[in-house]
Amino acid sequence: MKRLKTNDDLIKELLTPEEQAELKAEVQKEVEKYKWGGARKNSGRKAIDESKVLKFTKRLSEKEALFIDYARAHNLNYDDLMQG
């Protein structure tokens, strides 16, 4: 079976050492653009405005929601309620 030439083989065969170094520097520079992590445009989570308050969704009946609001406002201990 014939030995296949790799990109490295072709680079060594066709380019001078100076051209090889220049090519590797260009490739490294291009790779750095697409590297994972870091602050890039449109990367990661969107910045959250500190002044905005999070909204929670309660999937409860109206009566259950009123009880929870009442219990929170009056600092009821749920453990004591469940023991009784």
PDB file of N, CA, C and O in Angstrom:
ATOM      1  N   MET A   1       0.841  -1.181   0.000  1.00  0.00           N
ATOM      2  CA  MET A   1       0.000   0.000   0.000  1.00  0.00           C
ATOM      3  C   MET A   1       0.882   1.239   0.000  1.00  0.00           C
ATOM      4  O   MET A   1       1.900   1.295   0.690  1.00  0.00           O
ATOM      5  N   LYS A   2       0.486   2.205  -0.766  1.00  0.00           N
ATOM      6  CA  LYS A   2       1.231   3.434  -0.913  1.00  0.00           C
ATOM      7  C   LYS A   2       1.085   4.299   0.341  1.00  0.00           C
ATOM      8  O   LYS A   2      -0.008   4.423   0.894  1.00  0.00           O
ATOM      9  N   ARG A   3       2.192   4.891   0.780  1.00  0.00           N
ATOM     10  CA  ARG A   3       2.151   5.766   1.955  1.00  0.00           C
ATOM     11  C   ARG A   3       1.562   7.109   1.545  1.00  0.00           C
ATOM     12  O   ARG A   3       2.023   7.732   0.589  1.00  0.00           O
ATOM     13  N   LEU A   4       0.549   7.546   2.266  1.00  0.00           N
ATOM     14  CA  LEU A   4      -0.074   8.823   1.979  1.00  0.00           C
ATOM     15  C   LEU A   4       0.744   9.956   2.588  1.00  0.00           C
ATOM     16  O   LEU A   4       1.349   9.807   3.649  1.00  0.00           O
ATOM     17  N   LYS A   5       0.748  11.089   1.895  1.00  0.00           N
ATOM     18  CA  LYS A   5       1.464  12.253   2.407  1.00  0.00           C
ATOM     19  C   LYS A   5       0.518  13.072   3.286  1.00  0.00           C
ATOM     20  O   LYS A   5      -0.636  13.310   2.932  1.00  0.00           O
ATOM     21  N   THR A   6       1.027  13.487   4.418  1.00  0.00           N
ATOM     22  CA  THR A   6       0.237  14.323   5.316  1.00  0.00           C
ATOM     23  C   THR A   6       0.484  15.786   4.978  1.00  0.00           C
ATOM     24  O   THR A   6       1.359  16.117   4.178  1.00  0.00           O
ATOM     25  N   ASN A   7      -0.299  16.645   5.598  1.00  0.00           N
ATOM     26  CA  ASN A   7      -0.086  18.083   5.400  1.00  0.00           C
ATOM     27  C   ASN A   7       1.294  18.507   5.880  1.00  0.00           C
ATOM     28  O   ASN A   7       1.949  19.335   5.247  1.00  0.00           O
ATOM     29  N   ASP A   8       1.732  17.944   6.993  1.00  0.00           N
ATOM     30  CA  ASP A   8       3.057  18.278   7.516  1.00  0.00           C
ATOM     31  C   ASP A   8       4.160  17.878   6.526  1.00  0.00           C
ATOM     32  O   ASP A   8       5.129  18.611   6.331  1.00  0.00           O
ATOM     33  N   ASP A   9       3.995  16.702   5.907  1.00  0.00           N
ATOM     34  CA  ASP A   9       4.972  16.267   4.910  1.00  0.00           C
ATOM     35  C   ASP A   9       5.036  17.248   3.740  1.00  0.00           C
ATOM     36  O   ASP A   9       6.123  17.610   3.289  1.00  0.00           O
ATOM     37  N   LEU A  10       3.883  17.673   3.252  1.00  0.00           N
ATOM     38  CA  LEU A  10       3.844  18.609   2.123  1.00  0.00           C
ATOM     39  C   LEU A  10       4.432  19.968   2.499  1.00  0.00           C
ATOM     40  O   LEU A  10       5.146  20.585   1.709  1.00  0.00           O
ATOM     41  N   ILE A  11       4.128  20.421   3.700  1.00  0.00           N
ATOM     42  CA  ILE A  11       4.672  21.716   4.147  1.00  0.00           C
ATOM     43  C   ILE A  11       6.189  21.656   4.208  1.00  0.00           C
ATOM     44  O   ILE A  11       6.862  22.584   3.759  1.00  0.00           O
ATOM     45  N   LYS A  12       6.741  20.572   4.762  1.00  0.00           N
ATOM     46  CA  LYS A  12       8.206  20.435   4.856  1.00  0.00           C
ATOM     47  C   LYS A  12       8.842  20.314   3.471  1.00  0.00           C
ATOM     48  O   LYS A  12       9.952  20.795   3.242  1.00  0.00           O
ATOM     49  N   GLU A  13       8.132  19.670   2.562  1.00  0.00           N
ATOM     50  CA  GLU A  13       8.666  19.437   1.221  1.00  0.00           C
ATOM     51  C   GLU A  13       8.634  20.694   0.354  1.00  0.00           C
ATOM     52  O   GLU A  13       9.568  20.948  -0.406  1.00  0.00           O
ATOM     53  N   LEU A  14       7.553  21.486   0.468  1.00  0.00           N
ATOM     54  CA  LEU A  14       7.351  22.586  -0.461  1.00  0.00           C
ATOM     55  C   LEU A  14       7.786  23.965   0.057  1.00  0.00           C
ATOM     56  O   LEU A  14       8.038  24.868  -0.741  1.00  0.00           O
ATOM     57  N   LEU A  15       7.875  24.136   1.373  1.00  0.00           N
ATOM     58  CA  LEU A  15       8.157  25.469   1.916  1.00  0.00           C
ATOM     59  C   LEU A  15       9.510  25.524   2.612  1.00  0.00           C
ATOM     60  O   LEU A  15      10.012  24.524   3.125  1.00  0.00           O
ATOM     61  N   THR A  16      10.081  26.717   2.614  1.00  0.00           N
ATOM     62  CA  THR A  16      11.338  26.934   3.334  1.00  0.00           C
ATOM     63  C   THR A  16      11.023  27.018   4.829  1.00  0.00           C
ATOM     64  O   THR A  16       9.862  27.207   5.190  1.00  0.00           O
ATOM     65  N   PRO A  17      12.019  26.884   5.705  1.00  0.00           N
ATOM     66  CA  PRO A  17      11.777  26.977   7.154  1.00  0.00           C
ATOM     67  C   PRO A  17      11.130  28.310   7.569  1.00  0.00           C
ATOM     68  O   PRO A  17      10.304  28.336   8.482  1.00  0.00           O
ATOM     69  N   GLU A  18      11.500  29.412   6.904  1.00  0.00           N
ATOM     70  CA  GLU A  18      10.903  30.714   7.220  1.00  0.00           C
ATOM     71  C   GLU A  18       9.417  30.728   6.850  1.00  0.00           C
ATOM     72  O   GLU A  18       8.582  31.233   7.601  1.00  0.00           O
ATOM     73  N   GLU A  19       9.102  30.161   5.672  1.00  0.00           N
ATOM     74  CA  GLU A  19       7.713  30.105   5.227  1.00  0.00           C
ATOM     75  C   GLU A  19       6.886  29.177   6.126  1.00  0.00           C
ATOM     76  O   GLU A  19       5.714  29.440   6.395  1.00  0.00           O
ATOM     77  N   GLN A  20       7.514  28.091   6.583  1.00  0.00           N
ATOM     78  CA  GLN A  20       6.837  27.178   7.498  1.00  0.00           C
ATOM     79  C   GLN A  20       6.477  27.881   8.805  1.00  0.00           C
ATOM     80  O   GLN A  20       5.365  27.731   9.312  1.00  0.00           O
ATOM     81  N   ALA A  21       7.422  28.647   9.344  1.00  0.00           N
ATOM     82  CA  ALA A  21       7.181  29.377  10.594  1.00  0.00           C
ATOM     83  C   ALA A  21       6.078  30.414  10.407  1.00  0.00           C
ATOM     84  O   ALA A  21       5.226  30.588  11.278  1.00  0.00           O
ATOM     85  N   GLU A  22       6.099  31.103   9.263  1.00  0.00           N
ATOM     86  CA  GLU A  22       5.071  32.113   8.982  1.00  0.00           C
ATOM     87  C   GLU A  22       3.690  31.459   8.863  1.00  0.00           C
ATOM     88  O   GLU A  22       2.705  31.983   9.383  1.00  0.00           O
ATOM     89  N   LEU A  23       3.624  30.321   8.181  1.00  0.00           N
ATOM     90  CA  LEU A  23       2.367  29.609   8.018  1.00  0.00           C
ATOM     91  C   LEU A  23       1.820  29.137   9.366  1.00  0.00           C
ATOM     92  O   LEU A  23       0.629  29.281   9.642  1.00  0.00           O
ATOM     93  N   LYS A  24       2.690  28.574  10.199  1.00  0.00           N
ATOM     94  CA  LYS A  24       2.251  28.103  11.514  1.00  0.00           C
ATOM     95  C   LYS A  24       1.766  29.260  12.378  1.00  0.00           C
ATOM     96  O   LYS A  24       0.811  29.101  13.139  1.00  0.00           O
ATOM     97  N   ALA A  25       2.411  30.428  12.274  1.00  0.00           N
ATOM     98  CA  ALA A  25       1.972  31.600  13.041  1.00  0.00           C
ATOM     99  C   ALA A  25       0.589  32.059  12.588  1.00  0.00           C
ATOM    100  O   ALA A  25      -0.255  32.406  13.414  1.00  0.00           O
ATOM    101  N   GLU A  26       0.359  32.059  11.278  1.00  0.00           N
ATOM    102  CA  GLU A  26      -0.956  32.445  10.749  1.00  0.00           C
ATOM    103  C   GLU A  26      -2.043  31.469  11.190  1.00  0.00           C
ATOM    104  O   GLU A  26      -3.146  31.877  11.553  1.00  0.00           O
ATOM    105  N   VAL A  27      -1.720  30.183  11.155  1.00  0.00           N
ATOM    106  CA  VAL A  27      -2.689  29.170  11.572  1.00  0.00           C
ATOM    107  C   VAL A  27      -3.014  29.343  13.056  1.00  0.00           C
ATOM    108  O   VAL A  27      -4.179  29.283  13.447  1.00  0.00           O
ATOM    109  N   GLN A  28      -1.994  29.555  13.877  1.00  0.00           N
ATOM    110  CA  GLN A  28      -2.204  29.738  15.308  1.00  0.00           C
ATOM    111  C   GLN A  28      -3.069  30.967  15.582  1.00  0.00           C
ATOM    112  O   GLN A  28      -3.937  30.939  16.454  1.00  0.00           O
ATOM    113  N   LYS A  29      -2.829  32.043  14.834  1.00  0.00           N
ATOM    114  CA  LYS A  29      -3.613  33.274  14.981  1.00  0.00           C
ATOM    115  C   LYS A  29      -5.085  33.012  14.632  1.00  0.00           C
ATOM    116  O   LYS A  29      -5.982  33.504  15.317  1.00  0.00           O
ATOM    117  N   GLU A  30      -5.329  32.244  13.577  1.00  0.00           N
ATOM    118  CA  GLU A  30      -6.691  31.928  13.161  1.00  0.00           C
ATOM    119  C   GLU A  30      -7.384  31.023  14.185  1.00  0.00           C
ATOM    120  O   GLU A  30      -8.573  31.187  14.458  1.00  0.00           O
ATOM    121  N   VAL A  31      -6.642  30.078  14.743  1.00  0.00           N
ATOM    122  CA  VAL A  31      -7.196  29.166  15.741  1.00  0.00           C
ATOM    123  C   VAL A  31      -7.606  29.936  16.997  1.00  0.00           C
ATOM    124  O   VAL A  31      -8.629  29.620  17.605  1.00  0.00           O
ATOM    125  N   GLU A  32      -6.837  30.924  17.384  1.00  0.00           N
ATOM    126  CA  GLU A  32      -7.141  31.719  18.580  1.00  0.00           C
ATOM    127  C   GLU A  32      -8.480  32.437  18.456  1.00  0.00           C
ATOM    128  O   GLU A  32      -9.137  32.687  19.466  1.00  0.00           O
ATOM    129  N   LYS A  33      -8.892  32.773  17.244  1.00  0.00           N
ATOM    130  CA  LYS A  33     -10.166  33.459  17.039  1.00  0.00           C
ATOM    131  C   LYS A  33     -11.344  32.585  17.453  1.00  0.00           C
ATOM    132  O   LYS A  33     -12.343  33.087  17.968  1.00  0.00           O
ATOM    133  N   TYR A  34     -11.228  31.276  17.228  1.00  0.00           N
ATOM    134  CA  TYR A  34     -12.357  30.369  17.410  1.00  0.00           C
ATOM    135  C   TYR A  34     -12.210  29.479  18.635  1.00  0.00           C
ATOM    136  O   TYR A  34     -12.948  28.505  18.787  1.00  0.00           O
ATOM    137  N   LYS A  35     -11.293  29.792  19.481  1.00  0.00           N
ATOM    138  CA  LYS A  35     -11.036  29.017  20.672  1.00  0.00           C
ATOM    139  C   LYS A  35     -12.218  29.134  21.636  1.00  0.00           C
ATOM    140  O   LYS A  35     -12.845  30.189  21.725  1.00  0.00           O
ATOM    141  N   TRP A  36     -12.523  28.049  22.356  1.00  0.00           N
ATOM    142  CA  TRP A  36     -13.634  28.053  23.314  1.00  0.00           C
ATOM    143  C   TRP A  36     -13.288  28.930  24.506  1.00  0.00           C
ATOM    144  O   TRP A  36     -12.125  29.062  24.887  1.00  0.00           O
ATOM    145  N   GLY A  37     -14.322  29.526  25.087  1.00  0.00           N
ATOM    146  CA  GLY A  37     -14.154  30.330  26.294  1.00  0.00           C
ATOM    147  C   GLY A  37     -13.732  31.744  25.978  1.00  0.00           C
ATOM    148  O   GLY A  37     -13.490  32.098  24.824  1.00  0.00           O
ATOM    149  N   GLY A  38     -13.648  32.537  27.007  1.00  0.00           N
ATOM    150  CA  GLY A  38     -13.231  33.920  26.831  1.00  0.00           C
ATOM    151  C   GLY A  38     -14.375  34.812  26.411  1.00  0.00           C
ATOM    152  O   GLY A  38     -15.459  34.336  26.072  1.00  0.00           O
ATOM    153  N   ALA A  39     -14.134  36.081  26.436  1.00  0.00           N
ATOM    154  CA  ALA A  39     -15.171  37.054  26.084  1.00  0.00           C
ATOM    155  C   ALA A  39     -15.153  37.282  24.580  1.00  0.00           C
ATOM    156  O   ALA A  39     -14.244  37.914  24.041  1.00  0.00           O
ATOM    157  N   ARG A  40     -16.169  36.756  23.918  1.00  0.00           N
ATOM    158  CA  ARG A  40     -16.330  36.966  22.489  1.00  0.00           C
ATOM    159  C   ARG A  40     -17.740  37.467  22.260  1.00  0.00           C
ATOM    160  O   ARG A  40     -18.616  37.304  23.109  1.00  0.00           O
ATOM    161  N   LYS A  41     -17.946  38.058  21.142  1.00  0.00           N
ATOM    162  CA  LYS A  41     -19.279  38.522  20.783  1.00  0.00           C
ATOM    163  C   LYS A  41     -20.210  37.319  20.686  1.00  0.00           C
ATOM    164  O   LYS A  41     -19.873  36.316  20.057  1.00  0.00           O
ATOM    165  N   ASN A  42     -21.378  37.421  21.310  1.00  0.00           N
ATOM    166  CA  ASN A  42     -22.416  36.383  21.299  1.00  0.00           C
ATOM    167  C   ASN A  42     -21.983  35.066  21.944  1.00  0.00           C
ATOM    168  O   ASN A  42     -22.532  34.018  21.604  1.00  0.00           O
ATOM    169  N   SER A  43     -21.026  35.087  22.852  1.00  0.00           N
ATOM    170  CA  SER A  43     -20.614  33.839  23.499  1.00  0.00           C
ATOM    171  C   SER A  43     -21.192  33.760  24.901  1.00  0.00           C
ATOM    172  O   SER A  43     -21.339  34.772  25.586  1.00  0.00           O
ATOM    173  N   GLY A  44     -21.511  32.570  25.308  1.00  0.00           N
ATOM    174  CA  GLY A  44     -21.974  32.363  26.671  1.00  0.00           C
ATOM    175  C   GLY A  44     -23.359  32.930  26.922  1.00  0.00           C
ATOM    176  O   GLY A  44     -24.127  33.179  25.993  1.00  0.00           O
ATOM    177  N   ARG A  45     -23.658  33.128  28.188  1.00  0.00           N
ATOM    178  CA  ARG A  45     -24.957  33.660  28.574  1.00  0.00           C
ATOM    179  C   ARG A  45     -25.014  35.152  28.354  1.00  0.00           C
ATOM    180  O   ARG A  45     -23.997  35.846  28.378  1.00  0.00           O
ATOM    181  N   LYS A  46     -26.213  35.627  28.142  1.00  0.00           N
ATOM    182  CA  LYS A  46     -26.396  37.056  27.972  1.00  0.00           C
ATOM    183  C   LYS A  46     -26.211  37.757  29.315  1.00  0.00           C
ATOM    184  O   LYS A  46     -26.522  37.188  30.361  1.00  0.00           O
ATOM    185  N   ALA A  47     -25.714  38.967  29.290  1.00  0.00           N
ATOM    186  CA  ALA A  47     -25.544  39.735  30.511  1.00  0.00           C
ATOM    187  C   ALA A  47     -26.922  40.087  31.078  1.00  0.00           C
ATOM    188  O   ALA A  47     -27.840  40.450  30.343  1.00  0.00           O
ATOM    189  N   ILE A  48     -27.041  39.971  32.394  1.00  0.00           N
ATOM    190  CA  ILE A  48     -28.314  40.244  33.050  1.00  0.00           C
ATOM    191  C   ILE A  48     -28.258  41.625  33.675  1.00  0.00           C
ATOM    192  O   ILE A  48     -27.286  41.987  34.337  1.00  0.00           O
ATOM    193  N   ASP A  49     -29.309  42.382  33.455  1.00  0.00           N
ATOM    194  CA  ASP A  49     -29.410  43.706  34.048  1.00  0.00           C
ATOM    195  C   ASP A  49     -29.678  43.539  35.537  1.00  0.00           C
ATOM    196  O   ASP A  49     -30.655  42.893  35.917  1.00  0.00           O
ATOM    197  N   GLU A  50     -28.827  44.111  36.386  1.00  0.00           N
ATOM    198  CA  GLU A  50     -28.942  43.949  37.828  1.00  0.00           C
ATOM    199  C   GLU A  50     -30.226  44.555  38.378  1.00  0.00           C
ATOM    200  O   GLU A  50     -30.710  44.130  39.427  1.00  0.00           O
ATOM    201  N   SER A  51     -30.779  45.534  37.689  1.00  0.00           N
ATOM    202  CA  SER A  51     -31.971  46.202  38.198  1.00  0.00           C
ATOM    203  C   SER A  51     -33.243  45.367  37.984  1.00  0.00           C
ATOM    204  O   SER A  51     -34.270  45.646  38.602  1.00  0.00           O
ATOM    205  N   LYS A  52     -33.186  44.364  37.131  1.00  0.00           N
ATOM    206  CA  LYS A  52     -34.363  43.540  36.869  1.00  0.00           C
ATOM    207  C   LYS A  52     -34.499  42.459  37.936  1.00  0.00           C
ATOM    208  O   LYS A  52     -33.515  41.834  38.333  1.00  0.00           O
ATOM    209  N   VAL A  53     -35.702  42.253  38.383  1.00  0.00           N
ATOM    210  CA  VAL A  53     -35.989  41.231  39.382  1.00  0.00           C
ATOM    211  C   VAL A  53     -36.481  39.981  38.659  1.00  0.00           C
ATOM    212  O   VAL A  53     -37.240  40.061  37.693  1.00  0.00           O
ATOM    213  N   LEU A  54     -36.036  38.832  39.145  1.00  0.00           N
ATOM    214  CA  LEU A  54     -36.479  37.583  38.532  1.00  0.00           C
ATOM    215  C   LEU A  54     -37.950  37.345  38.816  1.00  0.00           C
ATOM    216  O   LEU A  54     -38.454  37.720  39.875  1.00  0.00           O
ATOM    217  N   LYS A  55     -38.633  36.727  37.875  1.00  0.00           N
ATOM    218  CA  LYS A  55     -40.042  36.396  38.044  1.00  0.00           C
ATOM    219  C   LYS A  55     -40.165  34.882  38.169  1.00  0.00           C
ATOM    220  O   LYS A  55     -39.580  34.135  37.384  1.00  0.00           O
ATOM    221  N   PHE A  56     -40.925  34.442  39.154  1.00  0.00           N
ATOM    222  CA  PHE A  56     -41.135  33.017  39.373  1.00  0.00           C
ATOM    223  C   PHE A  56     -42.541  32.647  38.935  1.00  0.00           C
ATOM    224  O   PHE A  56     -43.476  33.435  39.073  1.00  0.00           O
ATOM    225  N   THR A  57     -42.677  31.452  38.410  1.00  0.00           N
ATOM    226  CA  THR A  57     -43.975  30.957  37.985  1.00  0.00           C
ATOM    227  C   THR A  57     -44.449  29.947  39.011  1.00  0.00           C
ATOM    228  O   THR A  57     -43.730  29.005  39.346  1.00  0.00           O
ATOM    229  N   LYS A  58     -45.674  30.146  39.514  1.00  0.00           N
ATOM    230  CA  LYS A  58     -46.268  29.208  40.461  1.00  0.00           C
ATOM    231  C   LYS A  58     -47.393  28.479  39.735  1.00  0.00           C
ATOM    232  O   LYS A  58     -48.324  29.107  39.231  1.00  0.00           O
ATOM    233  N   ARG A  59     -47.303  27.164  39.684  1.00  0.00           N
ATOM    234  CA  ARG A  59     -48.376  26.367  39.064  1.00  0.00           C
ATOM    235  C   ARG A  59     -49.267  25.831  40.178  1.00  0.00           C
ATOM    236  O   ARG A  59     -49.210  24.657  40.543  1.00  0.00           O
ATOM    237  N   LEU A  60     -50.080  26.719  40.698  1.00  0.00           N
ATOM    238  CA  LEU A  60     -50.937  26.388  41.816  1.00  0.00           C
ATOM    239  C   LEU A  60     -52.335  26.903  41.545  1.00  0.00           C
ATOM    240  O   LEU A  60     -52.566  27.719  40.653  1.00  0.00           O
ATOM    241  N   SER A  61     -53.261  26.396  42.348  1.00  0.00           N
ATOM    242  CA  SER A  61     -54.590  26.986  42.281  1.00  0.00           C
ATOM    243  C   SER A  61     -54.531  28.347  42.970  1.00  0.00           C
ATOM    244  O   SER A  61     -53.570  28.647  43.678  1.00  0.00           O
ATOM    245  N   GLU A  62     -55.523  29.143  42.769  1.00  0.00           N
ATOM    246  CA  GLU A  62     -55.561  30.473  43.373  1.00  0.00           C
ATOM    247  C   GLU A  62     -55.548  30.372  44.898  1.00  0.00           C
ATOM    248  O   GLU A  62     -54.905  31.174  45.575  1.00  0.00           O
ATOM    249  N   LYS A  63     -56.261  29.379  45.429  1.00  0.00           N
ATOM    250  CA  LYS A  63     -56.330  29.195  46.878  1.00  0.00           C
ATOM    251  C   LYS A  63     -54.959  28.816  47.446  1.00  0.00           C
ATOM    252  O   LYS A  63     -54.562  29.322  48.496  1.00  0.00           O
ATOM    253  N   GLU A  64     -54.235  27.927  46.754  1.00  0.00           N
ATOM    254  CA  GLU A  64     -52.892  27.525  47.198  1.00  0.00           C
ATOM    255  C   GLU A  64     -51.925  28.702  47.153  1.00  0.00           C
ATOM    256  O   GLU A  64     -51.109  28.873  48.058  1.00  0.00           O
ATOM    257  N   ALA A  65     -52.016  29.508  46.110  1.00  0.00           N
ATOM    258  CA  ALA A  65     -51.140  30.672  45.977  1.00  0.00           C
ATOM    259  C   ALA A  65     -51.403  31.674  47.101  1.00  0.00           C
ATOM    260  O   ALA A  65     -50.466  32.260  47.644  1.00  0.00           O
ATOM    261  N   LEU A  66     -52.677  31.872  47.448  1.00  0.00           N
ATOM    262  CA  LEU A  66     -53.014  32.786  48.548  1.00  0.00           C
ATOM    263  C   LEU A  66     -52.463  32.275  49.876  1.00  0.00           C
ATOM    264  O   LEU A  66     -51.949  33.053  50.680  1.00  0.00           O
ATOM    265  N   PHE A  67     -52.572  30.953  50.109  1.00  0.00           N
ATOM    266  CA  PHE A  67     -52.040  30.385  51.346  1.00  0.00           C
ATOM    267  C   PHE A  67     -50.530  30.572  51.429  1.00  0.00           C
ATOM    268  O   PHE A  67     -50.018  30.965  52.477  1.00  0.00           O
ATOM    269  N   ILE A  68     -49.813  30.301  50.351  1.00  0.00           N
ATOM    270  CA  ILE A  68     -48.351  30.448  50.357  1.00  0.00           C
ATOM    271  C   ILE A  68     -47.965  31.904  50.596  1.00  0.00           C
ATOM    272  O   ILE A  68     -47.042  32.178  51.362  1.00  0.00           O
ATOM    273  N   ASP A  69     -48.649  32.826  49.959  1.00  0.00           N
ATOM    274  CA  ASP A  69     -48.359  34.246  50.192  1.00  0.00           C
ATOM    275  C   ASP A  69     -48.615  34.631  51.647  1.00  0.00           C
ATOM    276  O   ASP A  69     -47.836  35.375  52.242  1.00  0.00           O
ATOM    277  N   TYR A  70     -49.713  34.122  52.220  1.00  0.00           N
ATOM    278  CA  TYR A  70     -50.050  34.393  53.619  1.00  0.00           C
ATOM    279  C   TYR A  70     -48.970  33.814  54.545  1.00  0.00           C
ATOM    280  O   TYR A  70     -48.510  34.484  55.469  1.00  0.00           O
ATOM    281  N   ALA A  71     -48.574  32.564  54.284  1.00  0.00           N
ATOM    282  CA  ALA A  71     -47.582  31.891  55.117  1.00  0.00           C
ATOM    283  C   ALA A  71     -46.236  32.626  55.070  1.00  0.00           C
ATOM    284  O   ALA A  71     -45.564  32.749  56.094  1.00  0.00           O
ATOM    285  N   ARG A  72     -45.855  33.096  53.929  1.00  0.00           N
ATOM    286  CA  ARG A  72     -44.597  33.836  53.810  1.00  0.00           C
ATOM    287  C   ARG A  72     -44.675  35.177  54.535  1.00  0.00           C
ATOM    288  O   ARG A  72     -43.722  35.598  55.189  1.00  0.00           O
ATOM    289  N   ALA A  73     -45.810  35.832  54.411  1.00  0.00           N
ATOM    290  CA  ALA A  73     -45.964  37.146  55.045  1.00  0.00           C
ATOM    291  C   ALA A  73     -45.965  37.030  56.565  1.00  0.00           C
ATOM    292  O   ALA A  73     -45.517  37.945  57.255  1.00  0.00           O
ATOM    293  N   HIS A  74     -46.473  35.893  57.103  1.00  0.00           N
ATOM    294  CA  HIS A  74     -46.575  35.720  58.550  1.00  0.00           C
ATOM    295  C   HIS A  74     -45.510  34.782  59.112  1.00  0.00           C
ATOM    296  O   HIS A  74     -45.605  34.371  60.269  1.00  0.00           O
ATOM    297  N   ASN A  75     -44.508  34.439  58.323  1.00  0.00           N
ATOM    298  CA  ASN A  75     -43.379  33.589  58.744  1.00  0.00           C
ATOM    299  C   ASN A  75     -43.841  32.289  59.411  1.00  0.00           C
ATOM    300  O   ASN A  75     -43.343  31.921  60.475  1.00  0.00           O
ATOM    301  N   LEU A  76     -44.777  31.610  58.790  1.00  0.00           N
ATOM    302  CA  LEU A  76     -45.252  30.335  59.326  1.00  0.00           C
ATOM    303  C   LEU A  76     -44.192  29.266  59.135  1.00  0.00           C
ATOM    304  O   LEU A  76     -43.525  29.221  58.101  1.00  0.00           O
ATOM    305  N   ASN A  77     -44.035  28.402  60.137  1.00  0.00           N
ATOM    306  CA  ASN A  77     -43.089  27.299  60.071  1.00  0.00           C
ATOM    307  C   ASN A  77     -43.823  26.083  59.491  1.00  0.00           C
ATOM    308  O   ASN A  77     -44.699  25.515  60.144  1.00  0.00           O
ATOM    309  N   TYR A  78     -43.473  25.698  58.296  1.00  0.00           N
ATOM    310  CA  TYR A  78     -44.154  24.608  57.608  1.00  0.00           C
ATOM    311  C   TYR A  78     -43.954  23.278  58.329  1.00  0.00           C
ATOM    312  O   TYR A  78     -44.852  22.436  58.339  1.00  0.00           O
ATOM    313  N   ASP A  79     -42.777  23.085  58.934  1.00  0.00           N
ATOM    314  CA  ASP A  79     -42.516  21.829  59.647  1.00  0.00           C
ATOM    315  C   ASP A  79     -43.493  21.646  60.810  1.00  0.00           C
ATOM    316  O   ASP A  79     -44.024  20.554  61.014  1.00  0.00           O
ATOM    317  N   ASP A  80     -43.730  22.724  61.574  1.00  0.00           N
ATOM    318  CA  ASP A  80     -44.668  22.641  62.688  1.00  0.00           C
ATOM    319  C   ASP A  80     -46.082  22.350  62.198  1.00  0.00           C
ATOM    320  O   ASP A  80     -46.816  21.588  62.828  1.00  0.00           O
ATOM    321  N   LEU A  81     -46.461  22.950  61.084  1.00  0.00           N
ATOM    322  CA  LEU A  81     -47.799  22.727  60.535  1.00  0.00           C
ATOM    323  C   LEU A  81     -47.995  21.268  60.113  1.00  0.00           C
ATOM    324  O   LEU A  81     -49.072  20.703  60.303  1.00  0.00           O
ATOM    325  N   MET A  82     -46.960  20.667  59.546  1.00  0.00           N
ATOM    326  CA  MET A  82     -47.075  19.286  59.072  1.00  0.00           C
ATOM    327  C   MET A  82     -47.060  18.295  60.224  1.00  0.00           C
ATOM    328  O   MET A  82     -47.607  17.202  60.082  1.00  0.00           O
ATOM    329  N   GLN A  83     -46.453  18.633  61.362  1.00  0.00           N
ATOM    330  CA  GLN A  83     -46.411  17.742  62.518  1.00  0.00           C
ATOM    331  C   GLN A  83     -47.777  17.658  63.188  1.00  0.00           C
ATOM    332  O   GLN A  83     -48.132  16.614  63.735  1.00  0.00           O
ATOM    333  N   GLY A  84     -48.542  18.737  63.153  1.00  0.00           N
ATOM    334  CA  GLY A  84     -49.800  18.836  63.881  1.00  0.00           C
ATOM    335  C   GLY A  84     -50.834  17.980  63.295  1.00  0.00           C
ATOM    336  O   GLY A  84     -51.960  17.945  63.791  1.00  0.00           O
TER     337      GLY A  84
END
